[in-house]
Amino acid sequence: MAETAVAGATIILDLGKRSRKQIKRLRRGEGKLAARIDETVAQLRADGELAEGDVVVAVVKQKPKSRFKLF
């Protein structure tokens, strides 16, 4: 049987459009985006807006590839 946990609030972080490389680094837990998410979560916890059982969702869109290449 699957157990369901009752979670608190859901926090959504919209990080906008980023390059494919930045998204790949985020998936590995590296790079500027991962650091930005860590900073934001730490700040929310310090302010008391994020409890232990709350869920944080990061939304990132991939920038479209450039159509024109010079060389």
PDB file of N, CA, C and O in Angstrom:
ATOM      1  N   MET A   1       0.830  -1.181   0.000  1.00  0.00           N
ATOM      2  CA  MET A   1       0.000   0.000   0.000  1.00  0.00           C
ATOM      3  C   MET A   1       0.874   1.243   0.000  1.00  0.00           C
ATOM      4  O   MET A   1       1.927   1.285   0.635  1.00  0.00           O
ATOM      5  N   ALA A   2       0.419   2.240  -0.717  1.00  0.00           N
ATOM      6  CA  ALA A   2       1.144   3.500  -0.763  1.00  0.00           C
ATOM      7  C   ALA A   2       0.665   4.396   0.361  1.00  0.00           C
ATOM      8  O   ALA A   2      -0.533   4.502   0.625  1.00  0.00           O
ATOM      9  N   GLU A   3       1.591   5.020   1.001  1.00  0.00           N
ATOM     10  CA  GLU A   3       1.251   5.945   2.065  1.00  0.00           C
ATOM     11  C   GLU A   3       1.250   7.359   1.516  1.00  0.00           C
ATOM     12  O   GLU A   3       2.098   7.720   0.700  1.00  0.00           O
ATOM     13  N   THR A   4       0.310   8.140   1.959  1.00  0.00           N
ATOM     14  CA  THR A   4       0.259   9.530   1.533  1.00  0.00           C
ATOM     15  C   THR A   4       0.597  10.409   2.718  1.00  0.00           C
ATOM     16  O   THR A   4       0.094  10.209   3.824  1.00  0.00           O
ATOM     17  N   ALA A   5       1.448  11.374   2.476  1.00  0.00           N
ATOM     18  CA  ALA A   5       1.832  12.302   3.532  1.00  0.00           C
ATOM     19  C   ALA A   5       1.110  13.627   3.304  1.00  0.00           C
ATOM     20  O   ALA A   5       1.020  14.113   2.176  1.00  0.00           O
ATOM     21  N   VAL A   6       0.618  14.183   4.350  1.00  0.00           N
ATOM     22  CA  VAL A   6      -0.043  15.481   4.255  1.00  0.00           C
ATOM     23  C   VAL A   6       1.024  16.553   4.355  1.00  0.00           C
ATOM     24  O   VAL A   6       1.698  16.696   5.375  1.00  0.00           O
ATOM     25  N   ALA A   7       1.159  17.287   3.290  1.00  0.00           N
ATOM     26  CA  ALA A   7       2.176  18.331   3.250  1.00  0.00           C
ATOM     27  C   ALA A   7       1.559  19.673   3.603  1.00  0.00           C
ATOM     28  O   ALA A   7       0.344  19.859   3.533  1.00  0.00           O
ATOM     29  N   GLY A   8       2.412  20.586   3.977  1.00  0.00           N
ATOM     30  CA  GLY A   8       1.970  21.936   4.283  1.00  0.00           C
ATOM     31  C   GLY A   8       1.784  22.716   3.003  1.00  0.00           C
ATOM     32  O   GLY A   8       1.221  22.214   2.030  1.00  0.00           O
ATOM     33  N   ALA A   9       2.249  23.914   3.009  1.00  0.00           N
ATOM     34  CA  ALA A   9       2.115  24.796   1.857  1.00  0.00           C
ATOM     35  C   ALA A   9       3.063  24.379   0.744  1.00  0.00           C
ATOM     36  O   ALA A   9       4.075  23.718   0.980  1.00  0.00           O
ATOM     37  N   THR A  10       2.713  24.780  -0.484  1.00  0.00           N
ATOM     38  CA  THR A  10       3.571  24.541  -1.634  1.00  0.00           C
ATOM     39  C   THR A  10       4.137  25.883  -2.087  1.00  0.00           C
ATOM     40  O   THR A  10       3.386  26.813  -2.379  1.00  0.00           O
ATOM     41  N   ILE A  11       5.453  25.980  -2.143  1.00  0.00           N
ATOM     42  CA  ILE A  11       6.138  27.197  -2.574  1.00  0.00           C
ATOM     43  C   ILE A  11       6.613  26.980  -4.001  1.00  0.00           C
ATOM     44  O   ILE A  11       7.275  25.983  -4.287  1.00  0.00           O
ATOM     45  N   ILE A  12       6.282  27.902  -4.902  1.00  0.00           N
ATOM     46  CA  ILE A  12       6.691  27.796  -6.298  1.00  0.00           C
ATOM     47  C   ILE A  12       7.699  28.894  -6.594  1.00  0.00           C
ATOM     48  O   ILE A  12       7.415  30.078  -6.415  1.00  0.00           O
ATOM     49  N   LEU A  13       8.893  28.484  -7.056  1.00  0.00           N
ATOM     50  CA  LEU A  13       9.933  29.427  -7.440  1.00  0.00           C
ATOM     51  C   LEU A  13      10.007  29.480  -8.962  1.00  0.00           C
ATOM     52  O   LEU A  13      10.330  28.475  -9.596  1.00  0.00           O
ATOM     53  N   ASP A  14       9.718  30.619  -9.549  1.00  0.00           N
ATOM     54  CA  ASP A  14       9.799  30.778 -11.000  1.00  0.00           C
ATOM     55  C   ASP A  14      11.149  31.396 -11.321  1.00  0.00           C
ATOM     56  O   ASP A  14      11.407  32.551 -10.981  1.00  0.00           O
ATOM     57  N   LEU A  15      12.014  30.622 -11.978  1.00  0.00           N
ATOM     58  CA  LEU A  15      13.358  31.083 -12.292  1.00  0.00           C
ATOM     59  C   LEU A  15      13.485  31.616 -13.716  1.00  0.00           C
ATOM     60  O   LEU A  15      14.579  32.002 -14.129  1.00  0.00           O
ATOM     61  N   GLY A  16      12.405  31.646 -14.464  1.00  0.00           N
ATOM     62  CA  GLY A  16      12.410  32.219 -15.808  1.00  0.00           C
ATOM     63  C   GLY A  16      13.035  31.309 -16.845  1.00  0.00           C
ATOM     64  O   GLY A  16      13.150  30.099 -16.648  1.00  0.00           O
ATOM     65  N   LYS A  17      13.436  31.914 -17.955  1.00  0.00           N
ATOM     66  CA  LYS A  17      14.050  31.155 -19.043  1.00  0.00           C
ATOM     67  C   LYS A  17      15.560  31.109 -18.855  1.00  0.00           C
ATOM     68  O   LYS A  17      16.202  32.129 -18.605  1.00  0.00           O
ATOM     69  N   ARG A  18      16.106  29.925 -18.978  1.00  0.00           N
ATOM     70  CA  ARG A  18      17.541  29.724 -18.812  1.00  0.00           C
ATOM     71  C   ARG A  18      18.063  28.843 -19.942  1.00  0.00           C
ATOM     72  O   ARG A  18      17.292  28.180 -20.635  1.00  0.00           O
ATOM     73  N   SER A  19      19.361  28.847 -20.113  1.00  0.00           N
ATOM     74  CA  SER A  19      19.977  28.056 -21.168  1.00  0.00           C
ATOM     75  C   SER A  19      19.945  26.572 -20.815  1.00  0.00           C
ATOM     76  O   SER A  19      19.773  26.193 -19.657  1.00  0.00           O
ATOM     77  N   ARG A  20      20.113  25.754 -21.832  1.00  0.00           N
ATOM     78  CA  ARG A  20      20.117  24.302 -21.645  1.00  0.00           C
ATOM     79  C   ARG A  20      21.240  23.874 -20.701  1.00  0.00           C
ATOM     80  O   ARG A  20      21.072  22.960 -19.893  1.00  0.00           O
ATOM     81  N   LYS A  21      22.373  24.537 -20.814  1.00  0.00           N
ATOM     82  CA  LYS A  21      23.532  24.219 -19.983  1.00  0.00           C
ATOM     83  C   LYS A  21      23.245  24.493 -18.499  1.00  0.00           C
ATOM     84  O   LYS A  21      23.610  23.696 -17.634  1.00  0.00           O
ATOM     85  N   GLN A  22      22.593  25.619 -18.217  1.00  0.00           N
ATOM     86  CA  GLN A  22      22.270  25.948 -16.830  1.00  0.00           C
ATOM     87  C   GLN A  22      21.269  24.953 -16.246  1.00  0.00           C
ATOM     88  O   GLN A  22      21.367  24.587 -15.075  1.00  0.00           O
ATOM     89  N   ILE A  23      20.312  24.517 -17.058  1.00  0.00           N
ATOM     90  CA  ILE A  23      19.323  23.550 -16.592  1.00  0.00           C
ATOM     91  C   ILE A  23      19.977  22.206 -16.322  1.00  0.00           C
ATOM     92  O   ILE A  23      19.635  21.525 -15.356  1.00  0.00           O
ATOM     93  N   LYS A  24      20.916  21.828 -17.174  1.00  0.00           N
ATOM     94  CA  LYS A  24      21.629  20.566 -16.977  1.00  0.00           C
ATOM     95  C   LYS A  24      22.432  20.600 -15.679  1.00  0.00           C
ATOM     96  O   LYS A  24      22.469  19.615 -14.942  1.00  0.00           O
ATOM     97  N   ARG A  25      23.070  21.729 -15.403  1.00  0.00           N
ATOM     98  CA  ARG A  25      23.830  21.871 -14.147  1.00  0.00           C
ATOM     99  C   ARG A  25      22.903  21.814 -12.938  1.00  0.00           C
ATOM    100  O   ARG A  25      23.252  21.233 -11.910  1.00  0.00           O
ATOM    101  N   LEU A  26      21.721  22.417 -13.062  1.00  0.00           N
ATOM    102  CA  LEU A  26      20.745  22.385 -11.972  1.00  0.00           C
ATOM    103  C   LEU A  26      20.318  20.955 -11.676  1.00  0.00           C
ATOM    104  O   LEU A  26      20.171  20.590 -10.510  1.00  0.00           O
ATOM    105  N   ARG A  27      20.117  20.143 -12.698  1.00  0.00           N
ATOM    106  CA  ARG A  27      19.732  18.746 -12.493  1.00  0.00           C
ATOM    107  C   ARG A  27      20.798  17.980 -11.726  1.00  0.00           C
ATOM    108  O   ARG A  27      20.488  17.052 -10.978  1.00  0.00           O
ATOM    109  N   ARG A  28      22.058  18.371 -11.912  1.00  0.00           N
ATOM    110  CA  ARG A  28      23.153  17.718 -11.187  1.00  0.00           C
ATOM    111  C   ARG A  28      23.385  18.343  -9.811  1.00  0.00           C
ATOM    112  O   ARG A  28      24.215  17.862  -9.040  1.00  0.00           O
ATOM    113  N   GLY A  29      22.651  19.416  -9.504  1.00  0.00           N
ATOM    114  CA  GLY A  29      22.802  20.080  -8.216  1.00  0.00           C
ATOM    115  C   GLY A  29      23.958  21.054  -8.180  1.00  0.00           C
ATOM    116  O   GLY A  29      24.465  21.382  -7.108  1.00  0.00           O
ATOM    117  N   GLU A  30      24.381  21.521  -9.349  1.00  0.00           N
ATOM    118  CA  GLU A  30      25.507  22.444  -9.446  1.00  0.00           C
ATOM    119  C   GLU A  30      25.047  23.748 -10.085  1.00  0.00           C
ATOM    120  O   GLU A  30      23.906  23.868 -10.531  1.00  0.00           O
ATOM    121  N   GLY A  31      25.937  24.705 -10.121  1.00  0.00           N
ATOM    122  CA  GLY A  31      25.705  25.923 -10.871  1.00  0.00           C
ATOM    123  C   GLY A  31      24.984  27.023 -10.115  1.00  0.00           C
ATOM    124  O   GLY A  31      24.636  26.887  -8.942  1.00  0.00           O
ATOM    125  N   LYS A  32      24.770  28.126 -10.836  1.00  0.00           N
ATOM    126  CA  LYS A  32      24.168  29.313 -10.244  1.00  0.00           C
ATOM    127  C   LYS A  32      22.709  29.098  -9.855  1.00  0.00           C
ATOM    128  O   LYS A  32      22.254  29.623  -8.839  1.00  0.00           O
ATOM    129  N   LEU A  33      21.971  28.323 -10.662  1.00  0.00           N
ATOM    130  CA  LEU A  33      20.560  28.106 -10.344  1.00  0.00           C
ATOM    131  C   LEU A  33      20.390  27.318  -9.057  1.00  0.00           C
ATOM    132  O   LEU A  33      19.521  27.637  -8.245  1.00  0.00           O
ATOM    133  N   ALA A  34      21.204  26.298  -8.863  1.00  0.00           N
ATOM    134  CA  ALA A  34      21.134  25.508  -7.626  1.00  0.00           C
ATOM    135  C   ALA A  34      21.490  26.379  -6.421  1.00  0.00           C
ATOM    136  O   ALA A  34      20.866  26.275  -5.365  1.00  0.00           O
ATOM    137  N   ALA A  35      22.489  27.229  -6.587  1.00  0.00           N
ATOM    138  CA  ALA A  35      22.873  28.127  -5.501  1.00  0.00           C
ATOM    139  C   ALA A  35      21.756  29.124  -5.199  1.00  0.00           C
ATOM    140  O   ALA A  35      21.495  29.447  -4.040  1.00  0.00           O
ATOM    141  N   ARG A  36      21.105  29.605  -6.250  1.00  0.00           N
ATOM    142  CA  ARG A  36      20.016  30.567  -6.068  1.00  0.00           C
ATOM    143  C   ARG A  36      18.846  29.923  -5.327  1.00  0.00           C
ATOM    144  O   ARG A  36      18.241  30.548  -4.457  1.00  0.00           O
ATOM    145  N   ILE A  37      18.525  28.669  -5.671  1.00  0.00           N
ATOM    146  CA  ILE A  37      17.447  27.961  -4.985  1.00  0.00           C
ATOM    147  C   ILE A  37      17.810  27.733  -3.519  1.00  0.00           C
ATOM    148  O   ILE A  37      16.971  27.908  -2.636  1.00  0.00           O
ATOM    149  N   ASP A  38      19.053  27.343  -3.261  1.00  0.00           N
ATOM    150  CA  ASP A  38      19.501  27.136  -1.879  1.00  0.00           C
ATOM    151  C   ASP A  38      19.406  28.418  -1.062  1.00  0.00           C
ATOM    152  O   ASP A  38      18.969  28.396   0.089  1.00  0.00           O
ATOM    153  N   GLU A  39      19.816  29.537  -1.659  1.00  0.00           N
ATOM    154  CA  GLU A  39      19.740  30.831  -0.966  1.00  0.00           C
ATOM    155  C   GLU A  39      18.296  31.198  -0.653  1.00  0.00           C
ATOM    156  O   GLU A  39      17.989  31.655   0.448  1.00  0.00           O
ATOM    157  N   THR A  40      17.413  30.997  -1.624  1.00  0.00           N
ATOM    158  CA  THR A  40      16.008  31.356  -1.444  1.00  0.00           C
ATOM    159  C   THR A  40      15.354  30.507  -0.364  1.00  0.00           C
ATOM    160  O   THR A  40      14.610  31.027   0.467  1.00  0.00           O
ATOM    161  N   VAL A  41      15.625  29.205  -0.368  1.00  0.00           N
ATOM    162  CA  VAL A  41      15.056  28.314   0.645  1.00  0.00           C
ATOM    163  C   VAL A  41      15.595  28.681   2.024  1.00  0.00           C
ATOM    164  O   VAL A  41      14.845  28.689   3.000  1.00  0.00           O
ATOM    165  N   ALA A  42      16.875  28.981   2.111  1.00  0.00           N
ATOM    166  CA  ALA A  42      17.454  29.375   3.403  1.00  0.00           C
ATOM    167  C   ALA A  42      16.834  30.672   3.904  1.00  0.00           C
ATOM    168  O   ALA A  42      16.560  30.812   5.096  1.00  0.00           O
ATOM    169  N   GLN A  43      16.614  31.612   3.006  1.00  0.00           N
ATOM    170  CA  GLN A  43      16.013  32.891   3.396  1.00  0.00           C
ATOM    171  C   GLN A  43      14.565  32.690   3.849  1.00  0.00           C
ATOM    172  O   GLN A  43      14.136  33.299   4.829  1.00  0.00           O
ATOM    173  N   LEU A  44      13.809  31.840   3.143  1.00  0.00           N
ATOM    174  CA  LEU A  44      12.429  31.571   3.541  1.00  0.00           C
ATOM    175  C   LEU A  44      12.363  30.889   4.902  1.00  0.00           C
ATOM    176  O   LEU A  44      11.473  31.179   5.702  1.00  0.00           O
ATOM    177  N   ARG A  45      13.301  29.984   5.167  1.00  0.00           N
ATOM    178  CA  ARG A  45      13.338  29.328   6.477  1.00  0.00           C
ATOM    179  C   ARG A  45      13.695  30.318   7.579  1.00  0.00           C
ATOM    180  O   ARG A  45      13.132  30.268   8.672  1.00  0.00           O
ATOM    181  N   ALA A  46      14.640  31.224   7.285  1.00  0.00           N
ATOM    182  CA  ALA A  46      15.050  32.217   8.279  1.00  0.00           C
ATOM    183  C   ALA A  46      13.900  33.174   8.602  1.00  0.00           C
ATOM    184  O   ALA A  46      13.744  33.610   9.742  1.00  0.00           O
ATOM    185  N   ASP A  47      13.103  33.491   7.588  1.00  0.00           N
ATOM    186  CA  ASP A  47      11.963  34.392   7.796  1.00  0.00           C
ATOM    187  C   ASP A  47      10.772  33.689   8.431  1.00  0.00           C
ATOM    188  O   ASP A  47       9.810  34.338   8.843  1.00  0.00           O
ATOM    189  N   GLY A  48      10.833  32.366   8.512  1.00  0.00           N
ATOM    190  CA  GLY A  48       9.746  31.605   9.110  1.00  0.00           C
ATOM    191  C   GLY A  48       8.599  31.337   8.160  1.00  0.00           C
ATOM    192  O   GLY A  48       7.533  30.904   8.598  1.00  0.00           O
ATOM    193  N   GLU A  49       8.784  31.582   6.861  1.00  0.00           N
ATOM    194  CA  GLU A  49       7.724  31.370   5.882  1.00  0.00           C
ATOM    195  C   GLU A  49       7.712  29.946   5.337  1.00  0.00           C
ATOM    196  O   GLU A  49       6.750  29.539   4.685  1.00  0.00           O
ATOM    197  N   LEU A  50       8.768  29.190   5.596  1.00  0.00           N
ATOM    198  CA  LEU A  50       8.885  27.826   5.089  1.00  0.00           C
ATOM    199  C   LEU A  50       9.052  26.889   6.277  1.00  0.00           C
ATOM    200  O   LEU A  50      10.041  26.957   7.008  1.00  0.00           O
ATOM    201  N   ALA A  51       8.078  26.024   6.454  1.00  0.00           N
ATOM    202  CA  ALA A  51       8.129  25.058   7.550  1.00  0.00           C
ATOM    203  C   ALA A  51       8.836  23.793   7.081  1.00  0.00           C
ATOM    204  O   ALA A  51       9.204  23.684   5.912  1.00  0.00           O
ATOM    205  N   GLU A  52       9.025  22.847   7.976  1.00  0.00           N
ATOM    206  CA  GLU A  52       9.771  21.628   7.665  1.00  0.00           C
ATOM    207  C   GLU A  52       9.053  20.756   6.640  1.00  0.00           C
ATOM    208  O   GLU A  52       9.717  20.120   5.822  1.00  0.00           O
ATOM    209  N   GLY A  53       7.729  20.704   6.656  1.00  0.00           N
ATOM    210  CA  GLY A  53       6.987  19.820   5.760  1.00  0.00           C
ATOM    211  C   GLY A  53       6.539  20.460   4.462  1.00  0.00           C
ATOM    212  O   GLY A  53       5.846  19.819   3.672  1.00  0.00           O
ATOM    213  N   ASP A  54       6.911  21.698   4.219  1.00  0.00           N
ATOM    214  CA  ASP A  54       6.484  22.396   3.012  1.00  0.00           C
ATOM    215  C   ASP A  54       7.234  21.896   1.787  1.00  0.00           C
ATOM    216  O   ASP A  54       8.369  21.429   1.880  1.00  0.00           O
ATOM    217  N   VAL A  55       6.576  22.006   0.634  1.00  0.00           N
ATOM    218  CA  VAL A  55       7.132  21.544  -0.633  1.00  0.00           C
ATOM    219  C   VAL A  55       7.584  22.757  -1.441  1.00  0.00           C
ATOM    220  O   VAL A  55       6.868  23.753  -1.540  1.00  0.00           O
ATOM    221  N   VAL A  56       8.790  22.659  -2.022  1.00  0.00           N
ATOM    222  CA  VAL A  56       9.315  23.726  -2.866  1.00  0.00           C
ATOM    223  C   VAL A  56       9.443  23.191  -4.287  1.00  0.00           C
ATOM    224  O   VAL A  56      10.081  22.163  -4.516  1.00  0.00           O
ATOM    225  N   VAL A  57       8.828  23.900  -5.247  1.00  0.00           N
ATOM    226  CA  VAL A  57       8.862  23.513  -6.657  1.00  0.00           C
ATOM    227  C   VAL A  57       9.555  24.635  -7.426  1.00  0.00           C
ATOM    228  O   VAL A  57       9.158  25.797  -7.337  1.00  0.00           O
ATOM    229  N   ALA A  58      10.602  24.275  -8.187  1.00  0.00           N
ATOM    230  CA  ALA A  58      11.317  25.252  -9.003  1.00  0.00           C
ATOM    231  C   ALA A  58      10.885  25.075 -10.455  1.00  0.00           C
ATOM    232  O   ALA A  58      10.948  23.969 -10.993  1.00  0.00           O
ATOM    233  N   VAL A  59      10.446  26.166 -11.092  1.00  0.00           N
ATOM    234  CA  VAL A  59      10.002  26.138 -12.479  1.00  0.00           C
ATOM    235  C   VAL A  59      11.020  26.892 -13.318  1.00  0.00           C
ATOM    236  O   VAL A  59      11.298  28.066 -13.072  1.00  0.00           O
ATOM    237  N   VAL A  60      11.578  26.200 -14.320  1.00  0.00           N
ATOM    238  CA  VAL A  60      12.569  26.795 -15.217  1.00  0.00           C
ATOM    239  C   VAL A  60      12.183  26.433 -16.641  1.00  0.00           C
ATOM    240  O   VAL A  60      11.900  25.272 -16.936  1.00  0.00           O
ATOM    241  N   LYS A  61      12.172  27.423 -17.523  1.00  0.00           N
ATOM    242  CA  LYS A  61      11.886  27.161 -18.927  1.00  0.00           C
ATOM    243  C   LYS A  61      13.186  27.232 -19.710  1.00  0.00           C
ATOM    244  O   LYS A  61      14.071  28.033 -19.408  1.00  0.00           O
ATOM    245  N   GLN A  62      13.285  26.377 -20.723  1.00  0.00           N
ATOM    246  CA  GLN A  62      14.491  26.354 -21.548  1.00  0.00           C
ATOM    247  C   GLN A  62      14.377  27.398 -22.653  1.00  0.00           C
ATOM    248  O   GLN A  62      13.358  27.487 -23.338  1.00  0.00           O
ATOM    249  N   LYS A  63      15.432  28.184 -22.815  1.00  0.00           N
ATOM    250  CA  LYS A  63      15.468  29.149 -23.899  1.00  0.00           C
ATOM    251  C   LYS A  63      15.498  28.411 -25.230  1.00  0.00           C
ATOM    252  O   LYS A  63      16.114  27.351 -25.338  1.00  0.00           O
ATOM    253  N   PRO A  64      14.844  28.960 -26.235  1.00  0.00           N
ATOM    254  CA  PRO A  64      14.927  28.304 -27.548  1.00  0.00           C
ATOM    255  C   PRO A  64      16.330  28.432 -28.132  1.00  0.00           C
ATOM    256  O   PRO A  64      17.055  29.384 -27.847  1.00  0.00           O
ATOM    257  N   LYS A  65      16.694  27.446 -28.959  1.00  0.00           N
ATOM    258  CA  LYS A  65      18.009  27.492 -29.589  1.00  0.00           C
ATOM    259  C   LYS A  65      18.069  28.637 -30.580  1.00  0.00           C
ATOM    260  O   LYS A  65      17.061  29.015 -31.178  1.00  0.00           O
ATOM    261  N   SER A  66      19.241  29.174 -30.742  1.00  0.00           N
ATOM    262  CA  SER A  66      19.439  30.252 -31.701  1.00  0.00           C
ATOM    263  C   SER A  66      19.316  29.713 -33.116  1.00  0.00           C
ATOM    264  O   SER A  66      19.890  28.671 -33.434  1.00  0.00           O
ATOM    265  N   ARG A  67      18.580  30.406 -33.964  1.00  0.00           N
ATOM    266  CA  ARG A  67      18.355  29.946 -35.321  1.00  0.00           C
ATOM    267  C   ARG A  67      19.532  30.286 -36.247  1.00  0.00           C
ATOM    268  O   ARG A  67      19.869  29.534 -37.161  1.00  0.00           O
ATOM    269  N   PHE A  68      20.124  31.415 -35.983  1.00  0.00           N
ATOM    270  CA  PHE A  68      21.141  31.913 -36.894  1.00  0.00           C
ATOM    271  C   PHE A  68      22.540  31.683 -36.330  1.00  0.00           C
ATOM    272  O   PHE A  68      22.828  32.025 -35.183  1.00  0.00           O
ATOM    273  N   LYS A  69      23.390  31.106 -37.144  1.00  0.00           N
ATOM    274  CA  LYS A  69      24.781  30.917 -36.755  1.00  0.00           C
ATOM    275  C   LYS A  69      25.648  31.601 -37.795  1.00  0.00           C
ATOM    276  O   LYS A  69      25.423  31.464 -38.997  1.00  0.00           O
ATOM    277  N   LEU A  70      26.621  32.324 -37.329  1.00  0.00           N
ATOM    278  CA  LEU A  70      27.470  33.070 -38.265  1.00  0.00           C
ATOM    279  C   LEU A  70      28.461  32.168 -38.986  1.00  0.00           C
ATOM    280  O   LEU A  70      28.716  32.348 -40.177  1.00  0.00           O
ATOM    281  N   PHE A  71      29.022  31.196 -38.266  1.00  0.00           N
ATOM    282  CA  PHE A  71      30.028  30.348 -38.892  1.00  0.00           C
ATOM    283  C   PHE A  71      29.749  28.910 -38.689  1.00  0.00           C
ATOM    284  O   PHE A  71      30.508  28.062 -39.158  1.00  0.00           O
TER     285      PHE A  71
END
